[in-house]
Amino acid sequence: MTCVLIDIEERFYGKTENKREQKMDMREMVGKAKRGEALYGESQLSDYMQGVAARNSRYSSVFLYMLPWFNFVNHNQV
């Protein structure tokens, strides 16, 4: 049971990845790029709010055990 949890955790944090998922994602992203579409859609937020969303999500998974903080905002900033 512990091994299964470690495998799931490693996939969740991107340490390991499913090859099938990588290929599907690559096909989808290449198709969008060829069509000239934004890879993750267009954001409806102002630049300021995108910055707030980017700062809030940067390290949100580190403190997931203390305060679940999920950010589903599409922001262009890193």
C-alpha positions as YAML, in Angstrom:
chain: A
units: angstrom
residues:
- id: 1
  name: MET
  ca: [0.00, 0.00, 0.00]
- id: 2
  name: THR
  ca: [2.80, 2.42, 0.82]
- id: 3
  name: CYS
  ca: [4.46, 1.83, -2.54]
- id: 4
  name: VAL
  ca: [1.23, 2.68, -4.36]
- id: 5
  name: LEU
  ca: [0.90, 5.94, -2.42]
- id: 6
  name: ILE
  ca: [4.48, 6.89, -3.22]
- id: 7
  name: ASP
  ca: [3.88, 6.20, -6.93]
- id: 8
  name: ILE
  ca: [0.74, 8.36, -6.91]
- id: 9
  name: GLU
  ca: [2.55, 11.14, -5.05]
- id: 10
  name: GLU
  ca: [5.46, 11.07, -7.50]
- id: 11
  name: ARG
  ca: [3.07, 11.38, -10.46]
- id: 12
  name: PHE
  ca: [1.13, 14.17, -8.74]
- id: 13
  name: TYR
  ca: [4.26, 16.25, -8.25]
- id: 14
  name: GLY
  ca: [5.63, 15.44, -11.72]
- id: 15
  name: LYS
  ca: [8.56, 13.26, -10.70]
- id: 16
  name: THR
  ca: [7.32, 10.45, -12.93]
- id: 17
  name: GLU
  ca: [4.83, 10.66, -15.75]
- id: 18
  name: ASN
  ca: [2.73, 8.31, -17.78]
- id: 19
  name: LYS
  ca: [4.13, 8.08, -21.34]
- id: 20
  name: ARG
  ca: [0.62, 7.76, -22.80]
- id: 21
  name: GLU
  ca: [-0.45, 11.00, -21.11]
- id: 22
  name: GLN
  ca: [2.68, 12.77, -22.36]
- id: 23
  name: LYS
  ca: [1.99, 11.73, -25.96]
- id: 24
  name: MET
  ca: [-1.68, 12.76, -25.75]
- id: 25
  name: ASP
  ca: [-0.75, 16.14, -24.27]
- id: 26
  name: MET
  ca: [1.94, 16.70, -26.90]
- id: 27
  name: ARG
  ca: [-0.51, 15.95, -29.74]
- id: 28
  name: GLU
  ca: [-3.07, 18.33, -28.24]
- id: 29
  name: MET
  ca: [-0.56, 21.15, -27.68]
- id: 30
  name: VAL
  ca: [1.05, 20.79, -31.13]
- id: 31
  name: GLY
  ca: [-2.41, 20.85, -32.73]
- id: 32
  name: LYS
  ca: [-3.32, 24.05, -30.88]
- id: 33
  name: ALA
  ca: [-0.01, 25.67, -31.76]
- id: 34
  name: LYS
  ca: [-0.46, 24.84, -35.45]
- id: 35
  name: ARG
  ca: [-3.95, 26.36, -35.40]
- id: 36
  name: GLY
  ca: [-2.58, 29.48, -33.70]
- id: 37
  name: GLU
  ca: [-4.71, 29.02, -30.57]
- id: 38
  name: ALA
  ca: [-3.57, 29.83, -27.05]
- id: 39
  name: LEU
  ca: [-2.35, 26.61, -25.42]
- id: 40
  name: TYR
  ca: [-4.41, 26.96, -22.26]
- id: 41
  name: GLY
  ca: [-7.14, 29.31, -23.44]
- id: 42
  name: GLU
  ca: [-7.52, 33.05, -23.12]
- id: 43
  name: SER
  ca: [-7.63, 34.59, -19.67]
- id: 44
  name: GLN
  ca: [-10.52, 36.88, -18.78]
- id: 45
  name: LEU
  ca: [-8.62, 38.54, -15.92]
- id: 46
  name: SER
  ca: [-6.76, 41.83, -15.80]
- id: 47
  name: ASP
  ca: [-2.96, 41.74, -15.62]
- id: 48
  name: TYR
  ca: [-3.08, 42.64, -11.93]
- id: 49
  name: MET
  ca: [-5.44, 39.76, -11.07]
- id: 50
  name: GLN
  ca: [-3.35, 37.34, -13.15]
- id: 51
  name: GLY
  ca: [-0.33, 38.37, -11.06]
- id: 52
  name: VAL
  ca: [-2.27, 37.77, -7.84]
- id: 53
  name: ALA
  ca: [-3.30, 34.32, -9.08]
- id: 54
  name: ALA
  ca: [0.27, 33.47, -10.08]
- id: 55
  name: ARG
  ca: [1.65, 34.50, -6.69]
- id: 56
  name: ASN
  ca: [-1.05, 32.59, -4.82]
- id: 57
  name: SER
  ca: [-0.47, 29.38, -6.74]
- id: 58
  name: ARG
  ca: [3.33, 29.40, -6.84]
- id: 59
  name: TYR
  ca: [3.90, 27.32, -3.68]
- id: 60
  name: SER
  ca: [0.33, 26.32, -2.82]
- id: 61
  name: SER
  ca: [1.04, 22.57, -2.95]
- id: 62
  name: VAL
  ca: [3.78, 22.85, -0.31]
- id: 63
  name: PHE
  ca: [1.31, 23.82, 2.42]
- id: 64
  name: LEU
  ca: [-1.54, 21.64, 1.18]
- id: 65
  name: TYR
  ca: [-1.61, 19.79, 4.51]
- id: 66
  name: MET
  ca: [-2.23, 23.03, 6.44]
- id: 67
  name: LEU
  ca: [-4.61, 24.94, 4.19]
- id: 68
  name: PRO
  ca: [-6.05, 23.41, 1.03]
- id: 69
  name: TRP
  ca: [-5.61, 26.18, -1.54]
- id: 70
  name: PHE
  ca: [-6.57, 25.24, -5.05]
- id: 71
  name: ASN
  ca: [-6.14, 27.75, -7.84]
- id: 72
  name: PHE
  ca: [-7.93, 27.03, -11.11]
- id: 73
  name: VAL
  ca: [-7.26, 30.45, -12.61]
- id: 74
  name: ASN
  ca: [-5.76, 30.63, -16.09]
- id: 75
  name: HIS
  ca: [-2.99, 33.17, -15.69]
- id: 76
  name: ASN
  ca: [-0.33, 34.08, -18.24]
- id: 77
  name: GLN
  ca: [2.30, 34.97, -15.67]
- id: 78
  name: VAL
  ca: [4.74, 32.47, -14.18]
...
